[in-house]
């Protein structure tokens, strides 16, 4: 059913939990799994962007390596998170995007702005995982 899955996570324990579920899905469907983390600061100086990426990438690699996901399938990008996630999904011809959402009170707290943006703009299926 699904051949290519994009999993957008934060470099955190919650992100690791989302990724573990996405990997289960990828194994179930024998799908390729791509993992991304979006840093929502596109207007920062290039030096600072590089520094942020250098701090984030090892965290992402530690999370993904522990699950056996190859480095070539991991990316850290800058920009509006929902736009970057949707663009990556289109570029990789993804069938499914998986990302976590908050479990606070009310609909706005439940579906954050990134999850809402991805759900509204993605050209493929979207699964929101409550963390």
C-alpha positions as CSV (number, residue, x, y, z in Angstrom):
1,X,0.0,0.0,0.0
2,X,2.7,2.6,1.0
3,X,6.0,2.6,-0.8
4,X,7.6,5.8,0.6
5,X,7.1,7.3,4.0
6,X,8.3,10.7,5.3
7,X,8.6,11.0,9.1
8,X,9.0,14.5,10.4
9,X,10.3,14.6,14.0
10,X,12.0,16.8,16.5
11,X,15.3,15.7,17.9
12,X,13.8,14.6,21.2
13,X,12.4,11.6,23.1
14,X,9.0,12.4,21.6
15,X,10.5,12.4,18.2
16,X,12.1,9.1,18.8
17,X,8.7,7.6,19.8
18,X,7.1,9.0,16.6
19,X,10.0,7.6,14.5
20,X,9.6,4.1,16.2
21,X,6.0,4.0,15.1
22,X,6.8,5.2,11.6
23,X,9.5,2.5,11.3
24,X,6.9,-0.1,12.3
25,X,4.7,1.1,9.5
26,X,7.6,1.1,7.0
27,X,8.5,-2.5,7.9
28,X,4.8,-3.5,7.7
29,X,4.5,-2.2,4.2
30,X,8.2,-2.8,3.2
31,X,8.4,0.9,2.4
32,X,11.3,3.3,2.2
33,X,11.5,5.6,5.3
34,X,12.9,9.1,5.1
35,X,13.3,11.1,8.3
36,X,13.5,14.9,8.5
37,X,13.8,17.6,11.1
38,X,12.9,21.1,10.2
39,X,14.4,24.1,11.9
40,X,11.9,27.0,11.6
41,X,14.4,29.8,11.1
42,X,15.0,30.5,7.4
43,X,16.0,34.2,7.9
44,X,19.0,33.5,10.2
45,X,22.6,34.3,9.0
46,X,24.1,31.3,7.2
47,X,26.8,30.9,9.9
48,X,24.2,30.5,12.6
49,X,22.1,28.1,10.4
50,X,25.2,26.0,10.0
51,X,25.8,26.0,13.7
52,X,22.2,25.0,14.4
53,X,22.4,22.2,11.9
54,X,25.7,21.0,13.3
55,X,24.1,20.8,16.8
56,X,20.9,19.0,15.5
57,X,22.4,16.5,13.1
58,X,24.2,14.4,15.7
59,X,21.0,14.2,17.7
60,X,19.1,13.1,14.7
61,X,21.7,10.6,13.7
62,X,21.7,9.1,17.2
63,X,18.0,8.6,17.1
64,X,17.9,7.2,13.6
65,X,21.0,5.0,14.0
66,X,19.5,3.3,17.0
67,X,16.6,2.2,14.8
68,X,18.9,1.2,11.9
69,X,17.9,4.0,9.5
70,X,20.7,4.9,7.1
71,X,22.2,8.4,7.2
72,X,21.3,9.0,3.6
73,X,17.6,8.9,4.6
74,X,18.0,11.6,7.2
75,X,17.8,15.3,6.6
76,X,17.8,18.6,8.6
77,X,16.3,21.5,6.8
78,X,15.4,25.2,7.4
79,X,12.1,27.0,6.7
80,X,8.4,26.7,7.4
81,X,8.1,23.2,8.8
82,X,4.8,22.3,7.0
83,X,6.1,23.6,3.6
84,X,9.5,21.8,3.9
85,X,7.8,18.6,4.9
86,X,5.3,18.8,2.0
87,X,8.1,19.7,-0.5
88,X,10.2,16.7,0.7
89,X,7.2,14.4,0.3
90,X,6.7,15.6,-3.2
91,X,10.4,15.3,-4.0
92,X,10.5,11.7,-2.7
93,X,7.1,10.9,-4.3
94,X,5.9,9.9,-0.8
95,X,2.6,8.0,-0.2
96,X,2.5,8.9,3.5
97,X,3.7,11.6,5.9
98,X,3.8,10.7,9.6
99,X,4.4,13.3,12.3
100,X,3.6,13.7,16.0
101,X,1.1,16.1,17.4
102,X,0.6,17.5,20.9
103,X,-1.9,15.9,23.4
104,X,-2.9,19.0,25.3
105,X,-6.5,20.3,25.7
106,X,-8.6,21.7,22.9
107,X,-8.4,21.3,19.1
108,X,-5.8,23.9,18.6
109,X,-3.5,22.3,21.2
110,X,-4.2,18.9,19.8
111,X,-3.3,19.7,16.2
112,X,-0.3,22.1,16.2
113,X,0.3,24.5,13.4
114,X,2.8,22.2,11.7
115,X,0.5,19.2,11.8
116,X,-2.4,21.4,10.6
117,X,-0.4,22.8,7.7
118,X,0.8,19.3,6.6
119,X,-2.7,17.9,6.9
120,X,-4.1,20.7,4.7
121,X,-1.3,21.0,2.1
122,X,0.1,17.5,1.6
123,X,-0.7,15.7,-1.6
124,X,-0.5,12.3,0.0
125,X,-1.9,10.6,3.1
126,X,-1.0,12.1,6.5
127,X,-1.0,10.2,9.8
128,X,-0.8,12.3,13.0
129,X,0.6,10.4,16.0
130,X,-0.5,11.6,19.4
131,X,2.4,11.8,21.7
